[in-house]
Amino acid sequence: MKVLIVSDNHREKTMIEKLPKEIDADLYIHLGDSELSSEDALLEPYEYVKGNTDYDTSFRTEQLYDGLIYFTHGHLYHVNRDRNLLASKAKALGAIYALYGHTHIAKVEKINDVYCINPGSISASRSSEPETYAVLDTEEKIVTFYKRDGEVLKQVELE
């Protein structure tokens, strides 16, 4: 399965609109802080969750997709500190992948046999790397991070 993962666009709409049209994926996930309404057409292609700057009360705070992918924004799991609580939650649900945003830093870690993946921020990176989004390929077991212009920033092979 090919999964496009975006997070933390903070009202910037260009990439949120463009990516589902340009990238063929089986699943599109937005990890929160879109600052859009659940009725905004830009979110239609996405499964999405509520971030700490999303105020639409109809957003869910977490989701489990196909028993395989758990996703949440991350602020409720204190992901700025570490991802252990996030990994524990995903593992308890039987998920192999735990997707999160909030930190604005592209990252992949394996914790307790769970791959914790942050696509970075599509509009405001908080690291020395540029703004990013990610594609998870569950069959090839690869996470590819892309810059806004579509250029590959880095690939991470999952064990």
N, C-alpha and C positions, 0 to 999 in steps of 0.2 A: 504494500500500500504506500502511495506517495502522499505526504501530508505537507501542505504549505502552512507555515506558522509565522504569525506576525503579532506584534505587541506594541503598546505604548506609542500610538501615533498622535495622541493628544490633539484631537480635532483636525489634524492635517489629513486631508482626504485623498490627495493624489495617488499615493501608493496603494491605499486600501481599495480604491476603485480599479486601478490598473492591474494589479497582480492576478486576480482571478481570471481576467481576460487574457493574460499573457502566459500564465503557467498552468499546464494541464496537471491537475492533481485529483486524487480520489476524495480528499477531504481538505477543507480550508478552515483553519482555526485562528481566532483572534483572542489573545490572552488578556484583554482588558486595557483600560485607560484609553479607550477610543474617544470618550467624551461625546458620543453620539447617542441618539435615542434608539431604542430597540425597533422603532418603526422606520428608521432611516434605511433607504433602499441599498445603501452601500454595505450594510451588514448582511444582506440577504444570502450571499454565497457562503457565509461563515457560520460555524458553530462558535459561540462566543461566551465569555464570562465577564463578570463585573470586576473592574479594577477599583482602586481606592479613589480615583477621580471620576468615576462613572456614577451618575445619580439617578439613573432610570431604575426604579425599584423592581421592574420585571426581569432584570438580568439575574441569572443564577450566579452564585459565587464559585461553583465548581461543577465539572461534568466528567463522566466516564464514558468513553466512546468504545464500543465493541469489546468491553472488558479488557482492553489492551492499553488504551491511552487515557490517563487521568490528566485533567488540566484545570488550572486555577490561576488567578493573577499572581498570587504568592505572598501578598502583604499579610494575610491572615496566618501564614506559616512562617513568618519572620525570615524570609529568604535572604534578606540583607546580611543576616548573621551567619546562617548555614542552611543547608537543604535537608537536614536529617529528618525533621518533622514532616516535610513534604514527601520524602522518600518512604517514610513509614506509612503515611496515609495511602499512597499509591500501592504499596506492597500489600497492605491490609485489604485493599479492594481487588487484588490480583493483577494489577496493571504492571506492565513492563516499562512503560514510559511515563514520566511525570513532567508535564510541560508547564512552565511558569514564565511570568514577565516580571514587572515591577522594578528590577534592578537596572534595567537599560544596558545590561552587559551580556554579550553573546557568550554562552558557556555550555559545555557538556561535562557532566560528572556521572560516574557510576557509584551509587550509594546503596548498599544492601541489595544488590542485584537489580536495582531500578536505575534506568537512565534518566537523569534530571537534565532537562534541556531548556535553555532560555535562548530565544531567537535574537536577543538584543532589542533595541528600540528602532523602529522604522523611521523615527523623526528626531531623536535626541539622544545620541549615545553618551554614556557616562564613563567611557573608557578611551584609550588612545586609538581604538579602532573606529571606523566610520559607522554610520547608521546601517543596520542590517535587518534581514529577515532570514528565515531558514526553511529548508525542505528536508524532512525526514523520510527516508526510504526504508520502510520496515523489512522489505525483502532483501535488499542489498546490505542492510544494517550500516547505513551511512547518513550522517547529518551534514548538509552543505549549507554554509552561510554565504549569503549574497549581499553585495552592496546595493544601494538604491538603483544604480545603473544596470544591474543584472550581472555584473562581473562577480565571479567566484572570489570570495575573500579567503575561505579555508574550508577544508573537508575534514570531518572527524569520523574515523571508522570505529564502529561499536564492536566490542569484543564478543 
